[in-house]
Amino acid sequence: MKLKAIINEAEEGGFWAEVPALPGCFTQGETLKELEANLHEAIEGWLLAAEPVDEIASGRILEAAV
């Protein structure tokens, strides 16, 4: 599975990122390397905590292989 993340520089230093495809999936890191590691952990945690969704607002079925 490939997901895109938006990476931003934090005002106080370091970086923070969000994954638009996973609402509420955010993380931060002091370096880009730390951010990348934290991002993998945040995505994994989000996917493990997510409740299965069979229908989305438009009434279509969403199926994702991970």
Gaussian input, Z-matrix of N, CA and C with variables (Angstrom, degrees):
# hf/3-21g

backbone

0 1
 N
 C     1     B1
 C     2     B2     1     A1
 N     3     B3     2     A2     1     D1
 C     4     B4     3     A3     2     D2
 C     5     B5     4     A4     3     D3
 N     6     B6     5     A5     4     D4
 C     7     B7     6     A6     5     D5
 C     8     B8     7     A7     6     D6
 N     9     B9     8     A8     7     D7
 C    10    B10     9     A9     8     D8
 C    11    B11    10    A10     9     D9
 N    12    B12    11    A11    10    D10
 C    13    B13    12    A12    11    D11
 C    14    B14    13    A13    12    D12
 N    15    B15    14    A14    13    D13
 C    16    B16    15    A15    14    D14
 C    17    B17    16    A16    15    D15
 N    18    B18    17    A17    16    D16
 C    19    B19    18    A18    17    D17
 C    20    B20    19    A19    18    D18
 N    21    B21    20    A20    19    D19
 C    22    B22    21    A21    20    D20
 C    23    B23    22    A22    21    D21
 N    24    B24    23    A23    22    D22
 C    25    B25    24    A24    23    D23
 C    26    B26    25    A25    24    D24
 N    27    B27    26    A26    25    D25
 C    28    B28    27    A27    26    D26
 C    29    B29    28    A28    27    D27
 N    30    B30    29    A29    28    D28
 C    31    B31    30    A30    29    D29
 C    32    B32    31    A31    30    D30
 N    33    B33    32    A32    31    D31
 C    34    B34    33    A33    32    D32
 C    35    B35    34    A34    33    D33
 N    36    B36    35    A35    34    D34
 C    37    B37    36    A36    35    D35
 C    38    B38    37    A37    36    D36
 N    39    B39    38    A38    37    D37
 C    40    B40    39    A39    38    D38
 C    41    B41    40    A40    39    D39
 N    42    B42    41    A41    40    D40
 C    43    B43    42    A42    41    D41
 C    44    B44    43    A43    42    D42
 N    45    B45    44    A44    43    D43
 C    46    B46    45    A45    44    D44
 C    47    B47    46    A46    45    D45
 N    48    B48    47    A47    46    D46
 C    49    B49    48    A48    47    D47
 C    50    B50    49    A49    48    D48
 N    51    B51    50    A50    49    D49
 C    52    B52    51    A51    50    D50
 C    53    B53    52    A52    51    D51
 N    54    B54    53    A53    52    D52
 C    55    B55    54    A54    53    D53
 C    56    B56    55    A55    54    D54
 N    57    B57    56    A56    55    D55
 C    58    B58    57    A57    56    D56
 C    59    B59    58    A58    57    D57
 N    60    B60    59    A59    58    D58
 C    61    B61    60    A60    59    D59
 C    62    B62    61    A61    60    D60
 N    63    B63    62    A62    61    D61
 C    64    B64    63    A63    62    D62
 C    65    B65    64    A64    63    D63
 N    66    B66    65    A65    64    D64
 C    67    B67    66    A66    65    D65
 C    68    B68    67    A67    66    D66
 N    69    B69    68    A68    67    D67
 C    70    B70    69    A69    68    D68
 C    71    B71    70    A70    69    D69
 N    72    B72    71    A71    70    D70
 C    73    B73    72    A72    71    D71
 C    74    B74    73    A73    72    D72
 N    75    B75    74    A74    73    D73
 C    76    B76    75    A75    74    D74
 C    77    B77    76    A76    75    D75
 N    78    B78    77    A77    76    D76
 C    79    B79    78    A78    77    D77
 C    80    B80    79    A79    78    D78
 N    81    B81    80    A80    79    D79
 C    82    B82    81    A81    80    D80
 C    83    B83    82    A82    81    D81
 N    84    B84    83    A83    82    D82
 C    85    B85    84    A84    83    D83
 C    86    B86    85    A85    84    D84
 N    87    B87    86    A86    85    D85
 C    88    B88    87    A87    86    D86
 C    89    B89    88    A88    87    D87
 N    90    B90    89    A89    88    D88
 C    91    B91    90    A90    89    D89
 C    92    B92    91    A91    90    D90
 N    93    B93    92    A92    91    D91
 C    94    B94    93    A93    92    D92
 C    95    B95    94    A94    93    D93
 N    96    B96    95    A95    94    D94
 C    97    B97    96    A96    95    D95
 C    98    B98    97    A97    96    D96
 N    99    B99    98    A98    97    D97
 C   100   B100    99    A99    98    D98
 C   101   B101   100   A100    99    D99
 N   102   B102   101   A101   100   D100
 C   103   B103   102   A102   101   D101
 C   104   B104   103   A103   102   D102
 N   105   B105   104   A104   103   D103
 C   106   B106   105   A105   104   D104
 C   107   B107   106   A106   105   D105
 N   108   B108   107   A107   106   D106
 C   109   B109   108   A108   107   D107
 C   110   B110   109   A109   108   D108
 N   111   B111   110   A110   109   D109
 C   112   B112   111   A111   110   D110
 C   113   B113   112   A112   111   D111
 N   114   B114   113   A113   112   D112
 C   115   B115   114   A114   113   D113
 C   116   B116   115   A115   114   D114
 N   117   B117   116   A116   115   D115
 C   118   B118   117   A117   116   D116
 C   119   B119   118   A118   117   D117
 N   120   B120   119   A119   118   D118
 C   121   B121   120   A120   119   D119
 C   122   B122   121   A121   120   D120
 N   123   B123   122   A122   121   D121
 C   124   B124   123   A123   122   D122
 C   125   B125   124   A124   123   D123
 N   126   B126   125   A125   124   D124
 C   127   B127   126   A126   125   D125
 C   128   B128   127   A127   126   D126
 N   129   B129   128   A128   127   D127
 C   130   B130   129   A129   128   D128
 C   131   B131   130   A130   129   D129
 N   132   B132   131   A131   130   D130
 C   133   B133   132   A132   131   D131
 C   134   B134   133   A133   132   D132
 N   135   B135   134   A134   133   D133
 C   136   B136   135   A135   134   D134
 C   137   B137   136   A136   135   D135
 N   138   B138   137   A137   136   D136
 C   139   B139   138   A138   137   D137
 C   140   B140   139   A139   138   D138
 N   141   B141   140   A140   139   D139
 C   142   B142   141   A141   140   D140
 C   143   B143   142   A142   141   D141
 N   144   B144   143   A143   142   D142
 C   145   B145   144   A144   143   D143
 C   146   B146   145   A145   144   D144
 N   147   B147   146   A146   145   D145
 C   148   B148   147   A147   146   D146
 C   149   B149   148   A148   147   D147
 N   150   B150   149   A149   148   D148
 C   151   B151   150   A150   149   D149
 C   152   B152   151   A151   150   D150
 N   153   B153   152   A152   151   D151
 C   154   B154   153   A153   152   D152
 C   155   B155   154   A154   153   D153
 N   156   B156   155   A155   154   D154
 C   157   B157   156   A156   155   D155
 C   158   B158   157   A157   156   D156
 N   159   B159   158   A158   157   D157
 C   160   B160   159   A159   158   D158
 C   161   B161   160   A160   159   D159
 N   162   B162   161   A161   160   D160
 C   163   B163   162   A162   161   D161
 C   164   B164   163   A163   162   D162
 N   165   B165   164   A164   163   D163
 C   166   B166   165   A165   164   D164
 C   167   B167   166   A166   165   D165
 N   168   B168   167   A167   166   D166
 C   169   B169   168   A168   167   D167
 C   170   B170   169   A169   168   D168
 N   171   B171   170   A170   169   D169
 C   172   B172   171   A171   170   D170
 C   173   B173   172   A172   171   D171
 N   174   B174   173   A173   172   D172
 C   175   B175   174   A174   173   D173
 C   176   B176   175   A175   174   D174
 N   177   B177   176   A176   175   D175
 C   178   B178   177   A177   176   D176
 C   179   B179   178   A178   177   D177
 N   180   B180   179   A179   178   D178
 C   181   B181   180   A180   179   D179
 C   182   B182   181   A181   180   D180
 N   183   B183   182   A182   181   D181
 C   184   B184   183   A183   182   D182
 C   185   B185   184   A184   183   D183
 N   186   B186   185   A185   184   D184
 C   187   B187   186   A186   185   D185
 C   188   B188   187   A187   186   D186
 N   189   B189   188   A188   187   D187
 C   190   B190   189   A189   188   D188
 C   191   B191   190   A190   189   D189
 N   192   B192   191   A191   190   D190
 C   193   B193   192   A192   191   D191
 C   194   B194   193   A193   192   D192
 N   195   B195   194   A194   193   D193
 C   196   B196   195   A195   194   D194
 C   197   B197   196   A196   195   D195

   B1=1.4408
   B2=1.5249
   B3=1.3097
   B4=1.4585
   B5=1.5164
   B6=1.3159
   B7=1.4564
   B8=1.5191
   B9=1.3046
   B10=1.4648
   B11=1.5183
   B12=1.3224
   B13=1.4602
   B14=1.5232
   B15=1.3053
   B16=1.4598
   B17=1.5226
   B18=1.3240
   B19=1.4721
   B20=1.5239
   B21=1.3273
   B22=1.4663
   B23=1.5182
   B24=1.3243
   B25=1.4599
   B26=1.5220
   B27=1.3255
   B28=1.4546
   B29=1.5248
   B30=1.3227
   B31=1.4627
   B32=1.5260
   B33=1.3278
   B34=1.4595
   B35=1.5263
   B36=1.3256
   B37=1.4637
   B38=1.5131
   B39=1.3007
   B40=1.4597
   B41=1.5183
   B42=1.3206
   B43=1.4533
   B44=1.5205
   B45=1.3300
   B46=1.4569
   B47=1.5221
   B48=1.3277
   B49=1.4581
   B50=1.5166
   B51=1.3272
   B52=1.4568
   B53=1.5181
   B54=1.3233
   B55=1.4597
   B56=1.5286
   B57=1.3342
   B58=1.4641
   B59=1.5281
   B60=1.3181
   B61=1.4593
   B62=1.5283
   B63=1.3340
   B64=1.4647
   B65=1.5299
   B66=1.3143
   B67=1.4658
   B68=1.5314
   B69=1.3156
   B70=1.4577
   B71=1.5172
   B72=1.3262
   B73=1.4654
   B74=1.5263
   B75=1.3369
   B76=1.4638
   B77=1.5169
   B78=1.3207
   B79=1.4568
   B80=1.5217
   B81=1.3229
   B82=1.4634
   B83=1.5170
   B84=1.3195
   B85=1.4596
   B86=1.5113
   B87=1.3159
   B88=1.4749
   B89=1.5229
   B90=1.3388
   B91=1.4648
   B92=1.5278
   B93=1.3283
   B94=1.4642
   B95=1.5273
   B96=1.3102
   B97=1.4691
   B98=1.5268
   B99=1.3375
   B100=1.4630
   B101=1.5288
   B102=1.3350
   B103=1.4593
   B104=1.5223
   B105=1.3247
   B106=1.4633
   B107=1.5309
   B108=1.3159
   B109=1.4721
   B110=1.5259
   B111=1.3340
   B112=1.4622
   B113=1.5230
   B114=1.3190
   B115=1.4587
   B116=1.5254
   B117=1.3198
   B118=1.4724
   B119=1.5250
   B120=1.3179
   B121=1.4660
   B122=1.5362
   B123=1.3202
   B124=1.4661
   B125=1.5274
   B126=1.3216
   B127=1.4651
   B128=1.5232
   B129=1.3141
   B130=1.4610
   B131=1.5268
   B132=1.3200
   B133=1.4610
   B134=1.5169
   B135=1.3350
   B136=1.4573
   B137=1.5220
   B138=1.3352
   B139=1.4667
   B140=1.5292
   B141=1.3118
   B142=1.4660
   B143=1.5263
   B144=1.3257
   B145=1.4642
   B146=1.5277
   B147=1.3161
   B148=1.4666
   B149=1.5189
   B150=1.3078
   B151=1.4556
   B152=1.5175
   B153=1.3125
   B154=1.4640
   B155=1.5287
   B156=1.3175
   B157=1.4610
   B158=1.5173
   B159=1.3241
   B160=1.4575
   B161=1.5142
   B162=1.3403
   B163=1.4467
   B164=1.5136
   B165=1.3078
   B166=1.4543
   B167=1.5257
   B168=1.3027
   B169=1.4604
   B170=1.5344
   B171=1.3163
   B172=1.4602
   B173=1.5194
   B174=1.3322
   B175=1.4543
   B176=1.5135
   B177=1.3110
   B178=1.4609
   B179=1.5208
   B180=1.3098
   B181=1.4586
   B182=1.5368
   B183=1.3040
   B184=1.4532
   B185=1.5185
   B186=1.3120
   B187=1.4537
   B188=1.5163
   B189=1.3324
   B190=1.4593
   B191=1.5118
   B192=1.3030
   B193=1.4549
   B194=1.5135
   B195=1.3259
   B196=1.4625
   B197=1.5076
   A1=108.47
   A2=116.11
   A3=120.88
   A4=108.70
   A5=115.66
   A6=122.16
   A7=108.46
   A8=116.23
   A9=120.54
   A10=108.83
   A11=115.43
   A12=121.85
   A13=108.28
   A14=115.50
   A15=121.45
   A16=106.92
   A17=116.17
   A18=121.85
   A19=108.79
   A20=114.86
   A21=121.92
   A22=109.19
   A23=115.75
   A24=119.84
   A25=107.59
   A26=116.29
   A27=121.23
   A28=109.52
   A29=117.00
   A30=121.41
   A31=111.88
   A32=116.35
   A33=120.92
   A34=113.12
   A35=116.56
   A36=122.04
   A37=110.25
   A38=116.31
   A39=120.70
   A40=111.01
   A41=114.81
   A42=121.51
   A43=110.22
   A44=115.89
   A45=121.17
   A46=107.53
   A47=115.76
   A48=120.15
   A49=110.24
   A50=114.29
   A51=121.47
   A52=108.85
   A53=115.77
   A54=121.91
   A55=106.85
   A56=118.08
   A57=120.49
   A58=114.52
   A59=118.36
   A60=121.40
   A61=112.63
   A62=116.58
   A63=121.27
   A64=108.31
   A65=118.61
   A66=121.37
   A67=112.45
   A68=115.20
   A69=120.81
   A70=114.44
   A71=117.59
   A72=121.02
   A73=108.56
   A74=115.75
   A75=123.85
   A76=108.88
   A77=117.35
   A78=121.39
   A79=108.75
   A80=116.00
   A81=120.97
   A82=110.17
   A83=116.41
   A84=122.17
   A85=110.31
   A86=115.53
   A87=120.56
   A88=111.49
   A89=117.05
   A90=122.46
   A91=108.52
   A92=116.28
   A93=118.70
   A94=111.16
   A95=117.34
   A96=120.64
   A97=110.78
   A98=116.55
   A99=120.64
   A100=110.12
   A101=116.57
   A102=120.63
   A103=110.69
   A104=117.06
   A105=120.26
   A106=111.06
   A107=117.05
   A108=120.52
   A109=110.58
   A110=116.41
   A111=120.63
   A112=111.50
   A113=116.78
   A114=121.47
   A115=110.85
   A116=116.38
   A117=119.62
   A118=110.06
   A119=116.82
   A120=121.60
   A121=111.00
   A122=117.25
   A123=120.90
   A124=111.34
   A125=117.22
   A126=121.21
   A127=109.89
   A128=116.54
   A129=120.16
   A130=110.53
   A131=117.17
   A132=120.93
   A133=112.05
   A134=116.48
   A135=120.22
   A136=110.01
   A137=116.35
   A138=120.25
   A139=111.93
   A140=117.20
   A141=120.24
   A142=111.81
   A143=116.59
   A144=120.78
   A145=112.82
   A146=117.28
   A147=120.59
   A148=110.96
   A149=114.38
   A150=120.18
   A151=107.99
   A152=118.32
   A153=119.52
   A154=110.39
   A155=115.88
   A156=121.17
   A157=108.33
   A158=116.54
   A159=120.48
   A160=112.20
   A161=116.47
   A162=119.88
   A163=110.11
   A164=116.11
   A165=120.57
   A166=107.59
   A167=117.21
   A168=122.23
   A169=113.69
   A170=118.14
   A171=120.15
   A172=112.49
   A173=117.80
   A174=121.20
   A175=113.49
   A176=118.15
   A177=121.50
   A178=109.99
   A179=116.87
   A180=122.83
   A181=107.84
   A182=116.03
   A183=121.55
   A184=108.09
   A185=117.09
   A186=121.20
   A187=108.27
   A188=115.89
   A189=120.20
   A190=109.89
   A191=117.00
   A192=122.29
   A193=107.49
   A194=116.25
   A195=121.14
   A196=109.25
   D1=133.24
   D2=176.86
   D3=-115.63
   D4=131.45
   D5=177.46
   D6=-127.81
   D7=147.89
   D8=177.52
   D9=-98.14
   D10=142.11
   D11=176.95
   D12=-122.54
   D13=145.03
   D14=175.32
   D15=-99.33
   D16=120.95
   D17=-177.16
   D18=-104.60
   D19=132.34
   D20=-179.35
   D21=-126.83
   D22=149.41
   D23=172.15
   D24=-83.37
   D25=132.58
   D26=179.11
   D27=-80.57
   D28=143.80
   D29=-179.39
   D30=-60.02
   D31=-35.89
   D32=-177.61
   D33=-87.43
   D34=5.65
   D35=-179.15
   D36=107.11
   D37=156.03
   D38=-177.77
   D39=82.72
   D40=-161.97
   D41=-174.73
   D42=-139.40
   D43=157.67
   D44=170.76
   D45=-138.62
   D46=155.28
   D47=-176.68
   D48=-141.94
   D49=154.29
   D50=174.71
   D51=-133.69
   D52=151.90
   D53=177.91
   D54=-112.51
   D55=102.07
   D56=-175.39
   D57=-57.25
   D58=-31.04
   D59=-179.07
   D60=-72.81
   D61=-15.43
   D62=-179.09
   D63=-121.85
   D64=91.20
   D65=-176.34
   D66=-52.98
   D67=128.74
   D68=178.84
   D69=85.45
   D70=4.01
   D71=-179.72
   D72=-90.78
   D73=101.12
   D74=-179.35
   D75=-129.62
   D76=156.29
   D77=172.72
   D78=-159.36
   D79=174.91
   D80=-179.89
   D81=-144.94
   D82=168.07
   D83=176.58
   D84=-166.05
   D85=151.92
   D86=179.20
   D87=-72.92
   D88=-31.74
   D89=178.66
   D90=-126.20
   D91=165.35
   D92=177.34
   D93=-63.98
   D94=-34.97
   D95=178.22
   D96=-64.23
   D97=-44.66
   D98=177.94
   D99=-65.26
   D100=-40.63
   D101=178.61
   D102=-60.25
   D103=-43.45
   D104=-179.49
   D105=-62.27
   D106=-43.77
   D107=177.98
   D108=-62.67
   D109=-44.37
   D110=179.39
   D111=-65.96
   D112=-33.37
   D113=179.55
   D114=-66.11
   D115=-43.32
   D116=176.75
   D117=-60.38
   D118=-43.27
   D119=179.68
   D120=-65.34
   D121=-41.75
   D122=-179.87
   D123=-64.68
   D124=-42.41
   D125=179.19
   D126=-64.50
   D127=-46.18
   D128=179.47
   D129=-60.01
   D130=-45.08
   D131=178.73
   D132=-63.25
   D133=-41.06
   D134=179.29
   D135=-61.80
   D136=-46.02
   D137=-178.41
   D138=-65.85
   D139=-36.70
   D140=178.65
   D141=-69.74
   D142=-33.50
   D143=-177.53
   D144=-86.04
   D145=-17.56
   D146=-176.12
   D147=-67.28
   D148=141.17
   D149=174.93
   D150=-82.99
   D151=141.99
   D152=178.40
   D153=-59.42
   D154=136.75
   D155=179.61
   D156=-120.19
   D157=120.09
   D158=178.28
   D159=-92.96
   D160=-31.60
   D161=-179.26
   D162=-126.60
   D163=143.07
   D164=174.31
   D165=-109.59
   D166=174.32
   D167=-172.11
   D168=-51.21
   D169=-36.54
   D170=-177.51
   D171=-79.47
   D172=-2.83
   D173=178.76
   D174=87.81
   D175=8.04
   D176=179.07
   D177=-89.87
   D178=155.80
   D179=177.08
   D180=-87.27
   D181=135.01
   D182=178.45
   D183=-115.84
   D184=122.74
   D185=177.91
   D186=-129.66
   D187=129.31
   D188=-177.69
   D189=-129.92
   D190=133.11
   D191=175.24
   D192=-95.51
   D193=133.44
   D194=-179.28
   D195=-119.28

